[in-house]
Amino acid sequence: MGDMSNSDFYAKNQRNEGNHAAGFGCSLMELRSLMELRGTEAVVKLQEDYGGVEGLCKRLKTSPTEGLAGAQTDLDKRKEIFGKNLIPPKKPKTFLQLVWEALQDVTLIILEIAALISLGLSFYHPPGESTCGAAAGGVEDEGEADAGWIEGAAILLSVVCVVLVTAFNDWSKEKQFRGLQSRIEQEQKFQVVRGSQVIQLPVADIVVGDIAQIKYGDLLPADGVLIQGNDLKIDESSLTGESDHVKKSADKDPMLLSGTHVMEGSGRMVVTAVGVNSQTGIIFTLLGAGVEEEEKKEKKGKIMMS
């Protein structure tokens, strides 16, 4: 256990050093740790370690008023180091998996058992029955015995049809839902400041260091630290379960989390975590939605270390 802990610690330090070497004054893990703090604790940490939100902006090479310059090389570099603002969806179920799930229905299981019993009985002939039937001249009984398997086969065929139709409907609905979700993600835009200009950007193009303008009705697309706010109140129930709106201010509680709604006021924030590294992304990862992305990052880290 001790060896594993040391190796994990060493790997994290290597990644942090790589991030600092890339020219930024804070690493991905440091920003993730910062966004886990709340209230006074967050304000103290921000002031002591970063020199306030202005110092944080300086480390992230952004301006609190003018935002990022918008150079493509800089944006690509930020995406490579801090990640993209995308949470990879859970791997879709295959058609065979949906068939297997449909087969778990209790009613269908009972029908399957009944069909198998019926088929088994149709092929079973007790000793001596055939001679008795022949002596009695029961041609009709013999014909019924030969056709006895049809009932069991018909039940099995019905079960197969129901399972295939159910699986196909589920597969079609999942495909439509993913298409709709993808279209919504592509069309959803957010206001950010770049090169002193307020522009509308697709949520997926937001990077760490962007200065985002937030207002009533917005769904926050990334984690950030409040730079300036006007009577800002946030609904954090989707993450914390707290039904009361949380008042945010730069001097008391400046932490803003992705997936939360702006219920009152407006303000500006500097983006500190996106995608799977945001608080919403971390929750999705724990639930299994972003497992593949995390595995890819770990493999990439091991390759870089080797």
N, C-alpha and C positions, 0 to 999 in steps of 0.2 A: 504493500500500500504506500509506504514511504517513497519507494522508487518512482511509482506512478505520479505521486504528487509533485516530486521534484522535476520530473520530465515535463509535466503539464505547466508548471511554473516557468521552467526554462523556455518552453515553446511560446508562452504568452509574452515573456520578456523579449524574445526574438522578434515577435510580431510588432510589439510596441516600438522597439528600436528601429524596425523597418519603417514604421509610420513616421517617427520623428525624423529619420534620415530623408524621408520623402519631402521634408520641408515644412511640415505642420507641427505646431507646438503642443499637440495633444494626440493621443492615439485613439483608435476605435474603442478599445476596452475602457479607457479612461472616460470617454464620453458616455458609454453605456452605464458605467458606474455612477456618473454624475446624474443621469436621468432617473436613477432609482431613488434619489433623495427627494424630500418634500419639505415645504415650509421653511422655517428658520434654519434647519440643518442644511438645506440646499443653498440658502443665501450665504451662510457662513463658509461653506465649502467653496462656493463660487468666488467669494471675495478673497479667501486665504490662498487658494491654489491658482486662481486665474486672474485675480485683480478685477473682479466684477465682470459684468457682461461685455464691457468694452474690451477688457483684456482677453476674454474668450474669443471675441470677434477678431482681435489682432492675431491670436494664435491660429485661427482658422483662415487667416488671410482674406478677410472680407471687411467691408465698411458697413457700420450700422445704418448709415443714411444712403449710401450709393449702391450697396450690394456688391455682388461679384461683377467682374468686368465682362464675363460671358465668353471668354476665349475657349474654343472647343478643346484644346489640349488640356487646359486647367480643369474643365468639366469632366473629361475622360479620366484624368488623374484622380479626381475626387471620387468618381464612381468605382475606380479600381481599388482605392484604399478604404473608403468608408461604405462601399456597397451602393447598389441601385435601389431606387424607391419602388421596389416590386416585392410582393410576397408570393412566391410560387404556389400555385394551387395544389391541392392534394391530388395525387396521381389518380386519374379516372379508373373506375372499375371496368374490367374487360367484360365482354358479352358472356363468357363462360362463368365468370364470378357472379354475374346477375342471374344466370340460370341456376347456379347452385343456391343462391339466396332464395329464389322463388320456390325451389324444391323443399325448403325448410318449413313451408306452410303446413300446419297440423292436419288440415282437411285433406290436402294432397297426399300427405304421408299415409293417412288412413285408407284413401282410395288405392294407393300403390300396394299396400299390404293386402287389401281385399282382392285386387286384380291378380296378384301373385298366388294367393290361395286358390282363387277360381281357376287359374291356369293349371296349378298343380293337381287339383281334383279332376280336371277335365282329362288329364293324361293318366290318371290312376285307375286301374281296373283290378278289382279284387279277384283272387284265384277262383275259378269255377264259374264266374259270372258269364263269360263268353259262351261256355257250353250250354248253360241253362237258357241263355238268350236264343241260341241257335235252335235248341230243342223246341222252344216255344214258338219259333218262327217270328221273333220280334224284329222285323226289318226296320220299323219306325224307331224303336228304341236304339238300335245300333246307329241309325243316322243321327239321332239326337246326341248320342255319345261322341260321335266323330266331330260334331259341330259345337261341342261344349266349350272349346277353347276360344270361340269367337267373343263370348261375353267378357272374359278376362282381358283379351287383346283390345277390345273396344274401350274398356276402362283405362288401360294403359295409354292408348292413343289419345284419349281425351285429356289425360294428365299431361302428356307431352305437349299437346296443343296449348293448354292453359299456361304451362311454364314458359313456352317460347313466346307467346303473346305478351305475358307479363314482363319477361326479360327485355323484349324489344321495346315495349312502352317505356320502361325505366331507362333504357339506354338512350332512347330518343329524347326524353325529358332532360336527362343529364347533359346531353349534347347541346340542346337548345339553351339550357341555363348557363352553361359555360360560354356559349357564344354571346349571350346577352351580357354576362358579367364582363367579358373581354371588351365588348363595345362600350359599356359604361365606363370602364377604366380608361379607355382610349379617349373618350369624349370629355371626361371630367377634367376641368382645368382649375388652376389656382393662381392668385395674384402674387407675384414676387417682384423684387426690385433688382434689376440688373443694369449696370452701366448708368445709374441714376434715373432709369426709366422704369415705370411700373408696367409690367407686361403680364399677359395671361399665358401660363405654361401648363402643358399636360402634367398631371400629378407624377407620372413616371419619370419626368425629366428633372424633377426637383433633386438637388444634391445638398450634401452637408456644406454649410457656409452660406446658403441662400438666405436672403432676408425676405420673409413672407409677411404679407399684410393680411390680417385676419379681421373678420367682422361678423356681425350677428348672422346666424344661420349657417356658418361654415362648418364643415366636417374637417378637422385638422388632418392633413395627409402625412404628417411626420412629427417627430418629437422636436421640441425646441425650447429655447429660453427667451422669456419675454424681455424685450428691450424697452418698450414703452406701451402703456395700456391706458384706455379710458373706460372706467367702470366695467371692466371685463369680468364676466362670469361664465364659467364653463360647466357643462354637464358631463361628469366623469363616471356616470353610472354604468356605462358599457364596460369599463375596466375595473372599477372598484366596487360597484354595487351601491354606492352612496347616492341616495335620491336627491339630496340637497345640492343646489348649484354652488360651485366653489369659486370664491372671489380670488382673482389673480392680480398681482401687482409686482412690479420689479423689485420692491424692497421687502416684500413679505413672503410671497409664494410665486416665483417666476416660472416654474416648470409647467410646460404645456405638452400634452401627450397625444400621440396620433390616435385616431378613432374616437376622439371626444368632440362634443358639439359646443360651438360658441352660442350661448343663450342671450347674452347682453354685451353691449359695448364693442370696442374695436381695439386694435393695437398692431404692433410689429414684433416679430420674433426672429431669432437666428436659428436656423435648422441645425440640430446637433446629431440626429440619428434618423436613418431612413430604412425602409424595407424590413428585412428580418432582424435588423439591429434596433429597431424602434420597440417601444413597449408592447404595442399591438403585435408586431412581428415576433417578439420573444414568446408571447402567449400562443400564437399560432404554431410556432416551432415546437413548443412543449406539447401542444395538442396533435402534433404530427404533420401539420400542413407544410412546414418548411424543412422537414428532415433531410430531404435530398439536397437542398441548397447548402445546409450546414455540412453534410458529408463531403460535398464537392470542395467547400472551403478548407475543411480539415485535410483532405488529400492534397490540395494545392499547397497548404502550409507545410506539409511533410516533404513534398517535392522540393520546395524552396529551401528548406533546412538541410536536406540531403545534398 
